[in-house]
């Protein structure tokens, strides 16, 4: 006997209605596929790694310290002192100190100032700190002060009051200029920059000034015509040169006399000798 089963009932019997059974059936398909994908990835990784390195985007590193402080390139401060003389302060890099709006840390500061007499002063150093409100500048490193007259002062640190045109330092200092060389344990710039005082134990080597005497005049000599005339007449001629109160015969005249005597064939005269008169026998 044959029993016919409807098709819809057969499909329902092939796919179980239990959710757990359906999940297990899916995993039997997914897990082998994942394993096969991992195997292919491991096999092809040596070729894929360079491609991922090219596509990688590097996030820029952010320095929180740089974000907190203001950084300026080539800052410039300009103002006038209490005598209305201009001054200019520049640097390669300026950084604002956190929580201090008026304090600026400088790299390679360069200050141009004027003294009360109008002479220019140039100060440079490796680093410095500038207070804009009080116009105070502290320099560190190789501090160099150059005066308009050519004098140069070098010291490790210095403190400047830009408004008062004054400066001081308390570390060993050395100066070089047209008048000589000086060393000291410190320095002070007073009288609105016109006077530099070396403090502490100091040493000075002064340069001697050159004499400013008038040049010595050339010694007088006889004219050539007079010398020739005297030589032809056979008269002895001496050229006299006066040098510092002494008389010396000119070598050029002696040479001419010798040449003239040789050309004329003359024999030089012997000096006359005075003879005493002979005594008659008694």
Residue pairs with C-beta under 8 A, 6 or more apart in sequence:
15 22
16 22
41 48
68 98
69 95
69 96
69 97
69 98
70 95
70 96
71 93
71 94
71 95
71 96
72 93
72 94
72 95
72 96
73 92
73 93
73 94
74 90
74 91
74 92
74 93
75 90
75 91
75 93
75 94
75 104
75 106
76 88
76 89
76 90
77 88
77 89
77 90
77 130
77 132
78 86
78 87
78 88
78 89
79 86
79 87
79 135
79 162
80 86
80 87
81 87
81 113
81 114
81 162
81 163
81 164
81 165
82 163
82 164
82 165
83 116
83 165
83 192
85 113
85 114
85 116
85 165
86 114
87 111
87 112
87 113
87 114
87 162
88 111
88 112
89 109
89 110
89 111
89 112
89 130
89 137
89 162
90 109
90 110
91 106
91 107
91 108
91 109
91 110
91 128
92 107
92 108
93 106
93 107
93 108
94 104
94 105
94 106
94 107
95 104
95 105
96 103
96 104
96 105
97 103
97 104
97 105
97 129
102 131
102 132
102 133
102 134
103 129
103 130
103 131
104 129
104 130
104 132
105 127
105 128
105 129
106 127
106 128
106 129
106 130
107 126
107 127
108 124
108 125
108 126
108 127
109 123
109 124
109 125
109 127
109 128
109 130
109 137
109 139
110 122
110 123
110 124
111 121
111 122
111 123
111 124
111 137
111 160
111 162
112 120
112 121
112 122
113 120
113 121
113 122
113 123
113 162
113 165
113 193
114 120
114 121
114 165
114 193
115 121
115 165
115 192
115 193
115 194
116 165
116 191
116 192
116 193
116 194
117 194
119 147
119 148
119 149
119 193
119 194
120 147
120 148
121 145
121 146
121 147
121 148
121 193
122 145
122 146
123 139
123 143
123 144
123 145
123 146
123 158
123 160
123 167
124 143
124 144
125 139
125 140
125 141
125 142
125 143
125 144
125 158
126 140
126 141
126 142
127 139
127 140
127 141
128 137
128 138
128 139
128 140
129 137
129 138
130 136
130 137
130 138
131 137
134 163
135 161
135 162
135 163
136 159
136 160
136 161
136 162
137 159
137 160
137 162
138 157
138 158
138 159
138 160
139 157
139 158
139 159
139 160
140 156
140 157
141 156
141 157
142 154
142 156
143 154
143 155
143 156
143 157
143 158
143 169
144 152
144 153
144 154
145 152
145 153
145 154
145 155
145 158
145 167
145 189
146 152
146 153
147 153
147 177
149 177
149 178
150 177
150 178
151 175
151 176
151 177
151 178
151 179
151 196
152 175
152 176
152 177
153 173
153 174
153 175
153 187
153 196
154 173
154 174
154 175
155 169
155 171
155 172
155 173
155 174
155 187
156 169
156 171
156 172
157 169
157 170
157 171
158 167
158 168
158 169
159 167
159 168
159 169
160 166
160 167
161 167
164 192
165 189
165 192
165 193
166 188
166 189
166 190
166 192
166 193
167 187
167 188
167 189
167 193
168 186
168 187
168 188
168 189
169 186
169 187
170 185
170 186
170 199
171 185
171 186
172 183
172 184
172 185
172 186
173 183
173 184
173 185
173 186
173 187
173 198
174 181
174 182
174 183
174 184
175 181
175 182
175 183
175 187
175 196
175 198
178 207
179 206
179 207
180 204
180 205
180 206
180 207
181 204
181 205
182 198
182 202
182 203
182 204
182 205
183 198
183 202
183 203
184 198
184 199
184 200
184 201
184 202
184 203
185 199
185 200
185 201
185 202
186 198
186 199
186 200
187 196
187 197
187 198
187 199
188 196
188 197
188 199
189 195
189 196
189 197
190 196
190 197
219 241
219 242
219 243
220 241
220 242
221 239
221 241
221 250
222 237
222 239
222 253
226 237
227 237
227 239
227 253
227 256
230 236
230 237
231 237
231 256
231 257
231 260
232 260
234 266
236 257
237 253
237 257
238 249
238 250
238 253
239 249
239 250
239 252
239 253
239 254
240 247
240 248
240 249
240 250
241 247
241 248
241 249
241 250
261 268
